Amino acid sequence: MDDARPTPPTRWQRETSWSDLGYEELPDRLKSGWFVLAHDQETAPDSATTVMQVHYPPNFHVPPHTHNVAYAEIVVAGTVEVTRRSYGPGDIRVVGAGTGYGPVVAGPDGATVIIVFDGRDWPHVPLKAGAEGEAEAGFPATPERESLRSGRS
């Protein structure tokens, strides 16, 4: 009989704050900070859950888009309108991977949301121009955004 025992999972705890994590400044005063649920942020697998805090400035507009992973978004402060439906503090949206939505429009006082993505492939995927000639949606891919997604600086 083999007495080999499986190695117990590594136990770890990480303490930080949003200000310690820092924020990425995106176009038009949008700010976001993030971390992945993994001991080592650099080598976390693509399946690692990503937690993000986003600050939308007043009346900020995000064109229609989708994400490659499911996510939950919790409104912490202010208001945000998503596809013509308004959400305020405490409201939660749960969205399946590949579900298109938008536009997203922050309220007159802006909005702060916490987003929990089911993996690291979270950047916006643009929805193509609509019949009314909307411009292609989504944030442009940049090396900085890709390094955030991949966890590498």
C-alpha atoms as a printed R data frame, in Angstrom:
    type eleno elety resid chain resno       x      y       z
1   ATOM     1    CA   MET     A     1   0.000  0.000   0.000
2   ATOM     2    CA   ASP     A     2   1.338  3.411  -0.965
3   ATOM     3    CA   ASP     A     3   1.561  5.846   1.970
4   ATOM     4    CA   ALA     A     4   2.248  8.863  -0.233
5   ATOM     5    CA   ARG     A     5   0.029 11.756   0.724
6   ATOM     6    CA   PRO     A     6  -0.943 14.557  -1.605
7   ATOM     7    CA   THR     A     7   0.758 17.852  -0.982
8   ATOM     8    CA   PRO     A     8  -1.647 20.192   0.813
9   ATOM     9    CA   PRO     A     9  -2.552 23.377  -1.043
10  ATOM    10    CA   THR     A    10  -0.355 26.366  -0.439
11  ATOM    11    CA   ARG     A    11  -1.904 28.677   2.103
12  ATOM    12    CA   TRP     A    12  -1.485 32.376   1.638
13  ATOM    13    CA   GLN     A    13  -3.025 35.700   2.455
14  ATOM    14    CA   ARG     A    14  -2.391 39.042   0.846
15  ATOM    15    CA   GLU     A    15  -3.216 42.385   2.391
16  ATOM    16    CA   THR     A    16  -3.282 45.521   0.309
17  ATOM    17    CA   SER     A    17  -5.497 48.468  -0.574
18  ATOM    18    CA   TRP     A    18  -6.671 50.045  -3.801
19  ATOM    19    CA   SER     A    19  -4.285 52.957  -3.235
20  ATOM    20    CA   ASP     A    20  -1.358 50.549  -2.660
21  ATOM    21    CA   LEU     A    21  -2.184 48.725  -5.887
22  ATOM    22    CA   GLY     A    22  -2.213 51.968  -7.837
23  ATOM    23    CA   TYR     A    23  -4.381 52.920 -10.762
24  ATOM    24    CA   GLU     A    24  -3.915 52.894 -14.493
25  ATOM    25    CA   GLU     A    25  -4.979 56.210 -16.008
26  ATOM    26    CA   LEU     A    26  -6.877 55.544 -19.222
27  ATOM    27    CA   PRO     A    27  -8.149 58.072 -21.782
28  ATOM    28    CA   ASP     A    28 -10.616 60.723 -20.633
29  ATOM    29    CA   ARG     A    29  -9.761 60.471 -16.887
30  ATOM    30    CA   LEU     A    30 -10.972 56.866 -16.512
31  ATOM    31    CA   LYS     A    31  -9.003 55.129 -13.725
32  ATOM    32    CA   SER     A    32  -8.776 51.440 -12.880
33  ATOM    33    CA   GLY     A    33  -6.855 49.303 -10.410
34  ATOM    34    CA   TRP     A    34  -6.824 45.509 -10.300
35  ATOM    35    CA   PHE     A    35  -5.419 42.311  -8.861
36  ATOM    36    CA   VAL     A    36  -5.815 38.577  -9.539
37  ATOM    37    CA   LEU     A    37  -6.764 35.968  -6.960
38  ATOM    38    CA   ALA     A    38  -3.410 34.236  -6.912
39  ATOM    39    CA   HIS     A    39  -0.387 34.121  -4.650
40  ATOM    40    CA   ASP     A    40   1.920 35.242  -7.448
41  ATOM    41    CA   GLN     A    41   0.414 37.995  -9.612
42  ATOM    42    CA   GLU     A    42   3.101 37.507 -12.268
43  ATOM    43    CA   THR     A    43   2.574 33.783 -12.869
44  ATOM    44    CA   ALA     A    44  -1.141 33.430 -12.159
45  ATOM    45    CA   PRO     A    45  -2.898 31.197 -14.702
46  ATOM    46    CA   ASP     A    46  -5.208 32.706 -17.327
47  ATOM    47    CA   SER     A    47  -8.137 31.225 -15.398
48  ATOM    48    CA   ALA     A    48  -7.323 33.286 -12.277
49  ATOM    49    CA   THR     A    49 -10.158 35.546 -11.168
50  ATOM    50    CA   THR     A    50  -9.431 39.247 -11.767
51  ATOM    51    CA   VAL     A    51 -10.858 41.881  -9.416
52  ATOM    52    CA   MET     A    52 -10.942 45.456 -10.682
53  ATOM    53    CA   GLN     A    53 -12.060 48.806  -9.314
54  ATOM    54    CA   VAL     A    54 -13.017 51.343 -11.978
55  ATOM    55    CA   HIS     A    55 -13.655 55.068 -11.476
56  ATOM    56    CA   TYR     A    56 -15.739 56.583 -14.261
57  ATOM    57    CA   PRO     A    57 -15.637 60.391 -14.469
58  ATOM    58    CA   PRO     A    58 -18.959 62.263 -14.800
59  ATOM    59    CA   ASN     A    59 -20.893 61.403 -17.978
60  ATOM    60    CA   PHE     A    60 -18.132 59.043 -19.185
61  ATOM    61    CA   HIS     A    61 -19.258 56.975 -22.180
62  ATOM    62    CA   VAL     A    62 -18.101 53.432 -23.009
63  ATOM    63    CA   PRO     A    63 -19.326 52.211 -26.418
64  ATOM    64    CA   PRO     A    64 -21.079 48.822 -26.794
65  ATOM    65    CA   HIS     A    65 -18.761 45.871 -26.225
66  ATOM    66    CA   THR     A    66 -18.446 42.390 -24.738
67  ATOM    67    CA   HIS     A    67 -15.878 40.419 -22.703
68  ATOM    68    CA   ASN     A    68 -14.463 36.933 -23.290
69  ATOM    69    CA   VAL     A    69 -15.134 35.931 -19.668
70  ATOM    70    CA   ALA     A    70 -18.180 36.146 -17.409
71  ATOM    71    CA   TYR     A    71 -18.177 38.803 -14.726
72  ATOM    72    CA   ALA     A    72 -20.089 40.504 -11.938
73  ATOM    73    CA   GLU     A    73 -20.137 44.289 -11.573
74  ATOM    74    CA   ILE     A    74 -21.088 45.974  -8.289
75  ATOM    75    CA   VAL     A    75 -21.857 49.688  -8.206
76  ATOM    76    CA   VAL     A    76 -20.134 51.198  -5.156
77  ATOM    77    CA   ALA     A    77 -20.806 54.914  -5.703
78  ATOM    78    CA   GLY     A    78 -22.596 57.136  -8.192
79  ATOM    79    CA   THR     A    79 -24.759 55.829 -10.994
80  ATOM    80    CA   VAL     A    80 -24.140 54.100 -14.276
81  ATOM    81    CA   GLU     A    81 -26.545 53.448 -17.117
82  ATOM    82    CA   VAL     A    82 -26.011 50.260 -19.097
83  ATOM    83    CA   THR     A    83 -28.029 49.722 -22.254
84  ATOM    84    CA   ARG     A    84 -30.535 52.366 -21.072
85  ATOM    85    CA   ARG     A    85 -31.020 50.823 -17.598
86  ATOM    86    CA   SER     A    86 -29.815 52.718 -14.523
87  ATOM    87    CA   TYR     A    87 -27.826 51.168 -11.653
88  ATOM    88    CA   GLY     A    88 -26.844 52.738  -8.328
89  ATOM    89    CA   PRO     A    89 -24.909 51.855  -5.163
90  ATOM    90    CA   GLY     A    90 -25.437 48.225  -4.181
91  ATOM    91    CA   ASP     A    91 -26.779 47.156  -7.575
92  ATOM    92    CA   ILE     A    92 -25.107 44.110  -9.127
93  ATOM    93    CA   ARG     A    93 -25.015 42.997 -12.769
94  ATOM    94    CA   VAL     A    94 -23.903 39.447 -13.604
95  ATOM    95    CA   VAL     A    95 -23.019 38.987 -17.270
96  ATOM    96    CA   GLY     A    96 -22.119 35.854 -19.206
97  ATOM    97    CA   ALA     A    97 -19.028 35.617 -21.394
98  ATOM    98    CA   GLY     A    98 -19.626 36.947 -24.890
99  ATOM    99    CA   THR     A    99 -22.771 38.894 -23.963
100 ATOM   100    CA   GLY     A   100 -22.819 42.224 -25.775
101 ATOM   101    CA   TYR     A   101 -24.083 45.324 -23.990
102 ATOM   102    CA   GLY     A   102 -23.778 49.067 -23.955
103 ATOM   103    CA   PRO     A   103 -23.345 51.817 -24.179
104 ATOM   104    CA   VAL     A   104 -22.249 52.338 -20.565
105 ATOM   105    CA   VAL     A   105 -22.728 55.928 -19.397
106 ATOM   106    CA   ALA     A   106 -21.639 57.207 -15.974
107 ATOM   107    CA   GLY     A   107 -24.020 59.546 -14.171
108 ATOM   108    CA   PRO     A   108 -23.493 63.272 -13.610
109 ATOM   109    CA   ASP     A   109 -21.369 62.573 -10.505
110 ATOM   110    CA   GLY     A   110 -19.425 59.716 -12.125
111 ATOM   111    CA   ALA     A   111 -19.413 56.172 -10.771
112 ATOM   112    CA   THR     A   112 -17.177 53.682  -8.994
113 ATOM   113    CA   VAL     A   113 -17.674 49.972  -9.658
114 ATOM   114    CA   ILE     A   114 -16.000 46.754  -8.549
115 ATOM   115    CA   ILE     A   115 -15.832 44.158 -11.316
116 ATOM   116    CA   VAL     A   116 -14.999 40.489 -10.696
117 ATOM   117    CA   PHE     A   117 -13.938 38.792 -13.935
118 ATOM   118    CA   ASP     A   118 -13.915 34.993 -14.256
119 ATOM   119    CA   GLY     A   119 -10.397 34.917 -15.687
120 ATOM   120    CA   ARG     A   120  -7.741 37.218 -17.058
121 ATOM   121    CA   ASP     A   121  -9.073 37.629 -20.603
122 ATOM   122    CA   TRP     A   122 -11.181 40.622 -19.545
123 ATOM   123    CA   PRO     A   123 -10.377 43.509 -21.935
124 ATOM   124    CA   HIS     A   124 -13.246 44.915 -23.987
125 ATOM   125    CA   VAL     A   125 -14.054 43.206 -27.263
126 ATOM   126    CA   PRO     A   126 -15.561 45.807 -29.601
127 ATOM   127    CA   LEU     A   127 -18.963 45.283 -31.153
128 ATOM   128    CA   LYS     A   128 -18.929 46.154 -34.844
129 ATOM   129    CA   ALA     A   129 -20.583 49.263 -36.219
130 ATOM   130    CA   GLY     A   130 -24.363 49.136 -36.130
131 ATOM   131    CA   ALA     A   131 -26.836 49.848 -38.867
132 ATOM   132    CA   GLU     A   132 -26.910 53.520 -37.873
133 ATOM   133    CA   GLY     A   133 -23.191 53.898 -38.534
134 ATOM   134    CA   GLU     A   134 -21.933 53.790 -34.943
135 ATOM   135    CA   ALA     A   135 -18.169 53.769 -34.713
136 ATOM   136    CA   GLU     A   136 -16.567 50.478 -33.735
137 ATOM   137    CA   ALA     A   137 -16.772 50.155 -29.965
138 ATOM   138    CA   GLY     A   138 -14.303 49.437 -27.179
139 ATOM   139    CA   PHE     A   139 -11.074 50.733 -25.786
140 ATOM   140    CA   PRO     A   140  -8.059 50.486 -28.051
141 ATOM   141    CA   ALA     A   141  -5.583 47.744 -27.320
142 ATOM   142    CA   THR     A   142  -2.398 49.198 -25.857
143 ATOM   143    CA   PRO     A   143   0.750 47.546 -24.508
144 ATOM   144    CA   GLU     A   144  -0.198 48.841 -21.040
145 ATOM   145    CA   ARG     A   145  -3.668 47.240 -21.160
146 ATOM   146    CA   GLU     A   146  -2.199 43.975 -22.453
147 ATOM   147    CA   SER     A   147   0.364 43.932 -19.622
148 ATOM   148    CA   LEU     A   148  -2.502 44.369 -17.126
149 ATOM   149    CA   ARG     A   149  -4.399 41.457 -18.648
150 ATOM   150    CA   SER     A   150  -1.374 39.214 -18.714
151 ATOM   151    CA   GLY     A   151  -0.114 40.298 -15.278
152 ATOM   152    CA   ARG     A   152   3.270 41.198 -16.668
153 ATOM   153    CA   SER     A   153   4.752 44.676 -16.498
